[in-house]
Amino acid sequence: MPLIYPWRTAYGADYDIHSVLVKATSGDHHSWAESTPLQMPAYSPESAAGVYLNVSEFFAPQIVGKEFDTAADVTAALAIFKGNPFAKAALEIAWWTLESKTHNRPLHELLGGTAREVQAGADFGIQDSFDMLLGNIQTAVDAGFPRVKLKVARNWDVEMLRAVRSTFPNEKFHIDCNSGYSLDDLDMFKEIDKFNLEFIEQPLANDDILDHAELARTINTPICLDESVTSPRVVEQALKIGACEYVNIKPGRVGGLTNSIRIHDICQNAGVPVWVGGMLESAVGSAVCVELATLPNFTYPGDLFPSSRFYTRDMGQPEVTLTANQTILPYKNGLPEPDLELLEKFTQQRTLVTPAS
């Protein structure tokens, strides 16, 4: 799906979004799920092509034609495969959406959430200039977004924050480093302490928690883990050693909604707030993130975007929209599904997995 404007981060730029869509059937019912690890293994070790291969060749044949009473049973059936949470999530989330469709119950209700509105924040990748960024932030502030997230990278960090904070001294900001730094950058992180940020998201390596714990002991700004959080066990270990004070939950990155709920509960019991993240999915995947964010410990505004923020026309319909107070309403009457015309236009490859295959 082509983006309106490139999404630039510490690991590079995305000009379009590569997703793996799963259509699951049971009897006369069908539903959809979406996993969006991006085109290249730059955000995580997974890529869209790798997820597609694993789902079609290995993971889906492990579960198709079998009965699963719970999503946890699906997760257990896929546990023989190491890692690959985005691939596992593609199938695990499909179980949830199919359960919702089959029993005509809202997904957020099945997850244990409520029908409360979900608060969205504003996010900006690396822009063409400081002036462009400041103008976009002003638009977000005027629209009433409760916080603004800023992507940072080398040569787009301290000076950028200085320009932002001098223009917006009282707004809530946090930065996302996308694992672009190391402990060798400690002086820079101490400089960032001056900007009174809500937290620093994933400053260090994507597979690290030990260095994050050391950084957390050394600077005043709280740390939030994103890429490092790949399972409930990692979260338990990270909280045990003090590696973070916030946790971002992306259903794809943690292997699905069952693990997302477990991570939510672990953090809630530890008094650590969580917030939902996205991977620039179509409305098919974004809606699932909205439903997840109705759980009570999702207290920090999420990375939830209206479809018009990134796409001329969203492949998922109906499109995601924000209310006047920058919230998204949960889906009481069914989840978005792909527009079949756009699905045909954007599809690169497809595989049918049946019990006999």
DRENDO-1510 file (C-alpha; in Angstrom, 1 decimal, always signed):
<recs>
REC; n; res; u; v; w
REC; 1; MET; +0.0; +0.0; +0.0 .
REC; 2; PRO; +1.7; +3.3; -1.1 .
REC; 3; LEU; +2.1; +5.9; +1.6 .
REC; 4; ILE; +1.1; +9.5; +1.1 .
REC; 5; TYR; +4.5; +10.6; +2.6 .
REC; 6; PRO; +7.5; +8.4; +3.4 .
REC; 7; TRP; +7.8; +7.1; +6.9 .
REC; 8; ARG; +11.4; +7.9; +8.0 .
REC; 9; THR; +13.0; +6.4; +11.1 .
REC; 10; ALA; +16.4; +5.6; +12.5 .
REC; 11; TYR; +16.5; +2.4; +10.3 .
REC; 12; GLY; +15.6; +4.0; +7.0 .
REC; 13; ALA; +12.5; +5.0; +5.0 .
REC; 14; ASP; +9.4; +3.2; +4.0 .
REC; 15; TYR; +7.6; +4.4; +0.9 .
REC; 16; ASP; +4.9; +1.8; +0.9 .
REC; 17; ILE; +3.7; -0.8; +3.4 .
REC; 18; HIS; +4.0; -4.6; +2.9 .
REC; 19; SER; +1.5; -6.7; +4.8 .
REC; 20; VAL; +0.5; -10.3; +5.0 .
REC; 21; LEU; -3.3; -10.8; +5.1 .
REC; 22; VAL; -4.9; -14.0; +6.3 .
REC; 23; LYS; -8.4; -15.0; +5.5 .
REC; 24; ALA; -9.6; -17.7; +7.8 .
REC; 25; THR; -12.8; -19.8; +7.4 .
REC; 26; SER; -14.9; -22.0; +9.6 .
REC; 27; GLY; -18.1; -23.4; +8.3 .
REC; 28; ASP; -20.0; -20.5; +6.6 .
REC; 29; HIS; -18.0; -17.9; +8.4 .
REC; 30; HIS; -14.8; -16.1; +7.4 .
REC; 31; SER; -12.6; -13.3; +8.9 .
REC; 32; TRP; -9.4; -11.5; +8.2 .
REC; 33; ALA; -6.2; -10.7; +10.0 .
REC; 34; GLU; -3.2; -8.6; +9.1 .
REC; 35; SER; +0.5; -8.8; +10.0 .
REC; 36; THR; +2.7; -6.0; +8.9 .
REC; 37; PRO; +6.4; -6.5; +9.7 .
REC; 38; LEU; +7.4; -4.1; +6.8 .
REC; 39; GLN; +9.2; -5.0; +3.6 .
REC; 40; MET; +12.7; -5.4; +5.0 .
REC; 41; PRO; +14.0; -6.9; +8.3 .
REC; 42; ALA; +14.9; -3.5; +9.6 .
REC; 43; TYR; +12.3; -2.9; +12.4 .
REC; 44; SER; +12.6; -6.6; +13.6 .
REC; 45; PRO; +14.3; -9.7; +12.2 .
REC; 46; GLU; +11.1; -10.5; +10.3 .
REC; 47; SER; +10.1; -9.2; +6.9 .
REC; 48; ALA; +6.8; -9.5; +4.9 .
REC; 49; ALA; +8.2; -12.0; +2.5 .
REC; 50; GLY; +9.6; -14.1; +5.4 .
REC; 51; VAL; +6.3; -14.0; +7.2 .
REC; 52; TYR; +4.4; -15.0; +4.0 .
REC; 53; LEU; +6.7; -18.0; +3.5 .
REC; 54; ASN; +6.5; -19.2; +7.1 .
REC; 55; VAL; +2.7; -18.8; +7.3 .
REC; 56; SER; +2.0; -20.5; +4.0 .
REC; 57; GLU; +4.6; -23.3; +4.1 .
REC; 58; PHE; +4.9; -24.1; +7.8 .
REC; 59; PHE; +2.7; -22.4; +10.3 .
REC; 60; ALA; -0.8; -22.5; +8.6 .
REC; 61; PRO; -0.4; -26.3; +7.7 .
REC; 62; GLN; +0.2; -26.9; +11.4 .
REC; 63; ILE; -3.3; -25.6; +12.3 .
REC; 64; VAL; -5.6; -25.7; +9.3 .
REC; 65; GLY; -8.3; -28.4; +9.6 .
REC; 66; LYS; -7.9; -28.7; +13.3 .
REC; 67; GLU; -10.2; -27.5; +16.1 .
REC; 68; PHE; -9.0; -24.9; +18.7 .
REC; 69; ASP; -11.2; -23.9; +21.6 .
REC; 70; THR; -9.0; -20.9; +22.5 .
REC; 71; ALA; -6.4; -18.7; +20.9 .
REC; 72; ALA; -4.0; -19.9; +23.5 .
REC; 73; ASP; -4.4; -23.4; +21.9 .
REC; 74; VAL; -3.3; -21.9; +18.5 .
REC; 75; THR; -0.3; -20.3; +20.2 .
REC; 76; ALA; +0.6; -23.7; +21.8 .
REC; 77; ALA; +0.3; -25.5; +18.4 .
REC; 78; LEU; +2.8; -23.0; +16.9 .
REC; 79; ALA; +5.2; -23.1; +19.8 .
REC; 80; ILE; +7.3; -25.8; +18.1 .
REC; 81; PHE; +8.5; -22.9; +15.8 .
REC; 82; LYS; +11.1; -20.6; +17.2 .
REC; 83; GLY; +10.6; -16.9; +17.3 .
REC; 84; ASN; +8.8; -15.4; +14.3 .
REC; 85; PRO; +6.1; -13.6; +16.3 .
REC; 86; PHE; +4.7; -11.6; +13.3 .
REC; 87; ALA; +4.1; -14.9; +11.5 .
REC; 88; LYS; +2.5; -16.5; +14.5 .
REC; 89; ALA; +0.3; -13.4; +15.1 .
REC; 90; ALA; -1.1; -13.5; +11.5 .
REC; 91; LEU; -2.8; -16.8; +12.4 .
REC; 92; GLU; -3.5; -16.2; +16.1 .
REC; 93; ILE; -5.3; -13.0; +15.4 .
REC; 94; ALA; -7.2; -14.7; +12.7 .
REC; 95; TRP; -8.6; -17.1; +15.3 .
REC; 96; TRP; -9.8; -14.1; +17.4 .
REC; 97; THR; -11.5; -12.3; +14.5 .
REC; 98; LEU; -13.1; -15.6; +13.4 .
REC; 99; GLU; -14.4; -16.1; +16.9 .
REC; 100; SER; -15.8; -12.6; +16.9 .
REC; 101; LYS; -17.5; -13.2; +13.6 .
REC; 102; THR; -18.8; -16.6; +14.4 .
REC; 103; HIS; -20.4; -15.6; +17.7 .
REC; 104; ASN; -21.3; -12.1; +16.6 .
REC; 105; ARG; -19.5; -10.6; +19.6 .
REC; 106; PRO; -17.3; -7.5; +19.5 .
REC; 107; LEU; -13.6; -8.4; +19.6 .
REC; 108; HIS; -12.9; -6.0; +22.4 .
REC; 109; GLU; -15.5; -7.9; +24.5 .
REC; 110; LEU; -13.8; -11.2; +23.8 .
REC; 111; LEU; -10.5; -9.7; +24.8 .
REC; 112; GLY; -11.8; -8.5; +28.1 .
REC; 113; GLY; -11.9; -4.8; +27.2 .
REC; 114; THR; -14.8; -2.4; +27.4 .
REC; 115; ALA; -16.6; -0.1; +24.9 .
REC; 116; ARG; -14.6; +2.9; +26.0 .
REC; 117; GLU; -13.2; +5.3; +23.4 .
REC; 118; VAL; -9.4; +4.9; +22.7 .
REC; 119; GLN; -7.2; +7.9; +22.9 .
REC; 120; ALA; -4.9; +8.5; +20.0 .
REC; 121; GLY; -1.6; +10.4; +19.9 .
REC; 122; ALA; +0.1; +12.2; +17.1 .
REC; 123; ASP; +3.3; +10.8; +15.5 .
REC; 124; PHE; +5.9; +12.3; +13.2 .
REC; 125; GLY; +8.7; +10.6; +11.4 .
REC; 126; ILE; +11.9; +12.4; +10.3 .
REC; 127; GLN; +10.8; +15.3; +8.2 .
REC; 128; ASP; +12.4; +17.3; +5.4 .
REC; 129; SER; +13.2; +20.2; +7.7 .
REC; 130; PHE; +12.7; +21.6; +11.2 .
REC; 131; ASP; +10.1; +24.1; +9.9 .
REC; 132; MET; +8.1; +21.3; +8.3 .
REC; 133; LEU; +8.2; +19.4; +11.6 .
REC; 134; LEU; +7.2; +22.4; +13.7 .
REC; 135; GLY; +4.3; +23.1; +11.4 .
REC; 136; ASN; +3.0; +19.6; +11.6 .
REC; 137; ILE; +3.3; +19.6; +15.4 .
REC; 138; GLN; +1.4; +22.9; +15.5 .
REC; 139; THR; -1.4; +21.3; +13.5 .
REC; 140; ALA; -1.5; +18.4; +15.9 .
REC; 141; VAL; -1.5; +20.6; +18.9 .
REC; 142; ASP; -4.3; +22.7; +17.5 .
REC; 143; ALA; -6.3; +19.6; +16.8 .
REC; 144; GLY; -6.1; +18.6; +20.5 .
REC; 145; PHE; -3.8; +15.6; +20.4 .
REC; 146; PRO; -2.8; +14.8; +24.0 .
REC; 147; ARG; +0.8; +13.9; +23.1 .
REC; 148; VAL; +3.2; +13.9; +20.2 .
REC; 149; LYS; +5.7; +11.2; +19.4 .
REC; 150; LEU; +8.9; +12.2; +17.4 .
REC; 151; LYS; +11.1; +9.8; +15.5 .
REC; 152; VAL; +14.8; +10.5; +16.1 .
REC; 153; ALA; +18.0; +9.4; +14.4 .
REC; 154; ARG; +21.6; +10.5; +14.4 .
REC; 155; ASN; +21.7; +14.2; +13.2 .
REC; 156; TRP; +18.0; +14.5; +14.0 .
REC; 157; ASP; +18.0; +14.3; +17.7 .
REC; 158; VAL; +19.3; +17.0; +20.2 .
REC; 159; GLU; +19.1; +20.0; +17.8 .
REC; 160; MET; +15.6; +18.9; +16.6 .
REC; 161; LEU; +14.4; +18.5; +20.2 .
REC; 162; ARG; +15.9; +21.9; +21.1 .
REC; 163; ALA; +13.9; +23.5; +18.2 .
REC; 164; VAL; +10.7; +21.6; +19.2 .
REC; 165; ARG; +10.9; +22.4; +22.9 .
REC; 166; SER; +11.7; +26.1; +22.4 .
REC; 167; THR; +8.6; +26.3; +20.3 .
REC; 168; PHE; +6.4; +24.1; +22.4 .
REC; 169; PRO; +7.6; +24.4; +26.0 .
REC; 170; ASN; +4.5; +22.8; +27.6 .
REC; 171; GLU; +3.3; +20.1; +25.3 .
REC; 172; LYS; +3.8; +16.4; +26.0 .
REC; 173; PHE; +6.4; +14.7; +23.8 .
REC; 174; HIS; +8.2; +11.4; +23.7 .
REC; 175; ILE; +10.9; +10.3; +21.2 .
REC; 176; ASP; +11.3; +7.0; +19.5 .
REC; 177; CYS; +14.9; +5.9; +18.7 .
REC; 178; ASN; +14.0; +2.6; +17.0 .
REC; 179; SER; +17.1; +1.0; +18.6 .
REC; 180; GLY; +19.4; +3.4; +16.8 .
REC; 181; TYR; +21.8; +4.2; +19.7 .
REC; 182; SER; +24.1; +2.5; +22.3 .
REC; 183; LEU; +25.5; +3.2; +25.7 .
REC; 184; ASP; +28.3; +5.0; +23.9 .
REC; 185; ASP; +25.8; +7.8; +23.4 .
REC; 186; LEU; +25.3; +8.3; +27.1 .
REC; 187; ASP; +26.2; +12.0; +27.0 .
REC; 188; MET; +23.6; +12.6; +24.4 .
REC; 189; PHE; +20.9; +10.9; +26.5 .
REC; 190; LYS; +21.9; +13.1; +29.5 .
REC; 191; GLU; +21.5; +16.1; +27.2 .
REC; 192; ILE; +18.0; +14.8; +26.3 .
REC; 193; ASP; +17.1; +14.8; +30.0 .
REC; 194; LYS; +16.9; +18.6; +29.7 .
REC; 195; PHE; +13.8; +18.4; +27.4 .
REC; 196; ASN; +11.4; +17.0; +29.9 .
REC; 197; LEU; +10.1; +14.2; +27.7 .
REC; 198; GLU; +7.5; +11.7; +28.8 .
REC; 199; PHE; +9.9; +8.9; +28.0 .
REC; 200; ILE; +12.5; +7.6; +25.5 .
REC; 201; GLU; +11.2; +4.7; +23.4 .
REC; 202; GLN; +13.6; +1.9; +22.5 .
REC; 203; PRO; +16.8; +3.9; +22.6 .
REC; 204; LEU; +19.2; +0.8; +22.5 .
REC; 205; ALA; +19.5; -2.5; +20.6 .
REC; 206; ASN; +16.3; -4.3; +19.5 .
REC; 207; ASP; +17.2; -7.5; +21.3 .
REC; 208; ASP; +18.5; -5.9; +24.5 .
REC; 209; ILE; +17.2; -5.3; +28.0 .
REC; 210; LEU; +20.4; -5.3; +30.1 .
REC; 211; ASP; +21.8; -2.1; +28.6 .
REC; 212; HIS; +18.4; -0.5; +28.8 .
REC; 213; ALA; +18.5; -1.2; +32.6 .
REC; 214; GLU; +21.9; +0.4; +32.9 .
REC; 215; LEU; +20.7; +3.4; +30.9 .
REC; 216; ALA; +17.5; +3.7; +33.1 .
REC; 217; ARG; +19.7; +3.9; +36.2 .
REC; 218; THR; +21.9; +6.6; +34.6 .
REC; 219; ILE; +19.4; +9.1; +33.2 .
REC; 220; ASN; +16.3; +10.8; +34.6 .
REC; 221; THR; +14.0; +10.4; +31.5 .
REC; 222; PRO; +11.9; +7.1; +31.7 .
REC; 223; ILE; +12.6; +4.3; +29.3 .
REC; 224; CYS; +9.9; +2.6; +27.2 .
REC; 225; LEU; +10.6; -0.7; +25.5 .
REC; 226; ASP; +9.2; -1.5; +22.1 .
REC; 227; GLU; +11.3; -3.7; +19.8 .
REC; 228; SER; +12.8; -5.6; +22.7 .
REC; 229; VAL; +9.3; -6.8; +23.9 .
REC; 230; THR; +8.7; -10.0; +21.9 .
REC; 231; SER; +7.1; -12.1; +24.6 .
REC; 232; PRO; +5.6; -12.1; +28.1 .
REC; 233; ARG; +8.7; -13.7; +29.4 .
REC; 234; VAL; +10.9; -10.8; +28.1 .
REC; 235; VAL; +8.6; -8.3; +29.8 .
REC; 236; GLU; +8.8; -10.2; +33.2 .
REC; 237; GLN; +12.6; -10.1; +32.9 .
REC; 238; ALA; +12.8; -6.5; +31.8 .
REC; 239; LEU; +10.6; -5.3; +34.8 .
REC; 240; LYS; +12.6; -7.5; +37.2 .
REC; 241; ILE; +15.9; -5.7; +36.3 .
REC; 242; GLY; +14.3; -2.2; +35.9 .
REC; 243; ALA; +14.8; -1.9; +32.2 .
REC; 244; CYS; +11.7; +0.3; +31.6 .
REC; 245; GLU; +8.9; +2.3; +33.1 .
REC; 246; TYR; +6.6; +2.0; +30.1 .
REC; 247; VAL; +5.8; -0.8; +27.6 .
REC; 248; ASN; +4.6; -0.6; +24.1 .
REC; 249; ILE; +2.5; -3.5; +22.9 .
REC; 250; LYS; +2.2; -4.3; +19.2 .
REC; 251; PRO; +0.1; -7.5; +18.7 .
REC; 252; GLY; +2.3; -8.5; +15.7 .
REC; 253; ARG; +5.6; -8.1; +17.5 .
REC; 254; VAL; +4.5; -10.2; +20.5 .
REC; 255; GLY; +2.9; -13.1; +18.6 .
REC; 256; GLY; -0.7; -12.1; +18.8 .
REC; 257; LEU; -3.5; -11.0; +21.1 .
REC; 258; THR; -3.1; -13.7; +23.7 .
REC; 259; ASN; +0.4; -12.6; +24.5 .
REC; 260; SER; -0.7; -9.0; +24.3 .
REC; 261; ILE; -3.2; -9.6; +27.0 .
REC; 262; ARG; -0.6; -11.4; +29.2 .
REC; 263; ILE; +1.8; -8.5; +28.8 .
REC; 264; HIS; -0.9; -6.1; +29.6 .
REC; 265; ASP; -1.7; -8.0; +32.8 .
REC; 266; ILE; +1.9; -8.4; +33.8 .
REC; 267; CYS; +2.5; -4.7; +33.5 .
REC; 268; GLN; -0.8; -3.8; +35.2 .
REC; 269; ASN; +0.2; -5.9; +38.2 .
REC; 270; ALA; +3.6; -4.2; +38.3 .
REC; 271; GLY; +2.1; -0.7; +38.1 .
REC; 272; VAL; +3.7; -0.1; +34.7 .
REC; 273; PRO; +1.4; +1.6; +32.1 .
REC; 274; VAL; +1.2; +0.2; +28.6 .
REC; 275; TRP; +0.2; +1.7; +25.3 .
REC; 276; VAL; -0.7; +0.3; +21.9 .
REC; 277; GLY; +1.6; +0.5; +18.9 .
REC; 278; GLY; +1.0; +0.0; +15.2 .
REC; 279; MET; +2.9; -0.9; +12.1 .
REC; 280; LEU; +1.1; +1.4; +9.7 .
REC; 281; GLU; -1.4; -1.4; +8.9 .
REC; 282; SER; -4.5; -1.0; +6.9 .
REC; 283; ALA; -7.8; -0.6; +8.8 .
REC; 284; VAL; -7.9; -4.4; +9.0 .
REC; 285; GLY; -4.9; -4.5; +11.4 .
REC; 286; SER; -5.4; -1.1; +13.0 .
REC; 287; ALA; -8.9; -2.0; +14.1 .
REC; 288; VAL; -7.5; -4.9; +16.1 .
REC; 289; CYS; -5.1; -2.5; +17.8 .
REC; 290; VAL; -8.0; -0.3; +18.7 .
REC; 291; GLU; -9.9; -3.2; +20.2 .
REC; 292; LEU; -6.9; -4.3; +22.3 .
REC; 293; ALA; -6.4; -0.8; +23.6 .
REC; 294; THR; -9.8; -0.9; +25.3 .
REC; 295; LEU; -8.2; -3.0; +28.1 .
REC; 296; PRO; -7.8; -0.9; +31.3 .
REC; 297; ASN; -4.0; -0.5; +31.6 .
REC; 298; PHE; -3.7; +1.1; +28.1 .
REC; 299; THR; -3.5; +4.5; +29.7 .
REC; 300; TYR; -1.0; +6.3; +27.5 .
REC; 301; PRO; -2.4; +7.5; +24.1 .
REC; 302; GLY; -1.7; +5.0; +21.4 .
REC; 303; ASP; -0.1; +5.0; +18.0 .
REC; 304; LEU; -3.5; +4.9; +16.3 .
REC; 305; PHE; -4.0; +6.8; +13.1 .
REC; 306; PRO; -6.9; +7.8; +10.8 .
REC; 307; SER; -6.6; +6.1; +7.4 .
REC; 308; SER; -6.2; +9.5; +5.8 .
REC; 309; ARG; -3.0; +10.1; +7.7 .
REC; 310; PHE; -1.1; +7.6; +5.5 .
REC; 311; TYR; -3.3; +6.4; +2.7 .
REC; 312; THR; -5.2; +8.0; -0.2 .
REC; 313; ARG; -7.6; +5.2; +0.2 .
REC; 314; ASP; -7.2; +2.5; +2.8 .
REC; 315; MET; -7.4; -1.0; +1.6 .
REC; 316; GLY; -9.4; -1.9; +4.8 .
REC; 317; GLN; -13.0; -0.7; +4.8 .
REC; 318; PRO; -14.5; +1.0; +6.6 .
REC; 319; GLU; -11.6; +3.3; +7.1 .
REC; 320; VAL; -10.3; +4.3; +10.6 .
REC; 321; THR; -11.5; +7.7; +11.6 .
REC; 322; LEU; -11.0; +9.9; +14.7 .
REC; 323; THR; -13.6; +11.7; +16.7 .
REC; 324; ALA; -13.4; +15.5; +17.3 .
REC; 325; ASN; -11.5; +14.9; +20.6 .
REC; 326; GLN; -8.9; +12.6; +18.9 .
REC; 327; THR; -10.3; +9.3; +20.0 .
REC; 328; ILE; -11.3; +6.1; +18.1 .
REC; 329; LEU; -14.5; +4.3; +18.9 .
REC; 330; PRO; -14.3; +0.5; +19.4 .
REC; 331; TYR; -15.9; -1.7; +16.8 .
REC; 332; LYS; -19.3; -2.8; +18.1 .
REC; 333; ASN; -20.7; -4.0; +14.7 .
REC; 334; GLY; -17.9; -6.0; +13.1 .
REC; 335; LEU; -14.3; -5.3; +12.1 .
REC; 336; PRO; -13.0; -3.7; +8.8 .
REC; 337; GLU; -12.3; -6.1; +6.0 .
REC; 338; PRO; -10.3; -5.6; +2.8 .
REC; 339; ASP; -11.8; -3.8; -0.2 .
REC; 340; LEU; -11.7; -6.6; -2.7 .
REC; 341; GLU; -10.8; -4.3; -5.6 .
REC; 342; LEU; -7.9; -2.8; -3.8 .
REC; 343; LEU; -6.9; -6.2; -2.5 .
REC; 344; GLU; -6.6; -7.5; -6.0 .
REC; 345; LYS; -4.7; -4.4; -7.1 .
REC; 346; PHE; -2.1; -4.6; -4.3 .
REC; 347; THR; -1.7; -8.4; -4.0 .
REC; 348; GLN; +1.8; -9.7; -4.8 .
REC; 349; GLN; +1.3; -13.3; -4.1 .
REC; 350; ARG; -1.3; -15.6; -2.6 .
REC; 351; THR; -1.5; -19.2; -1.3 .
REC; 352; LEU; -4.5; -21.3; -0.3 .
REC; 353; VAL; -3.8; -23.7; +2.6 .
REC; 354; THR; -6.3; -26.5; +3.0 .
REC; 355; PRO; -6.3; -29.6; +5.3 .
REC; 356; ALA; -5.3; -31.7; +2.3 .
REC; 357; SER; -2.4; -29.5; +1.2 .
</recs>
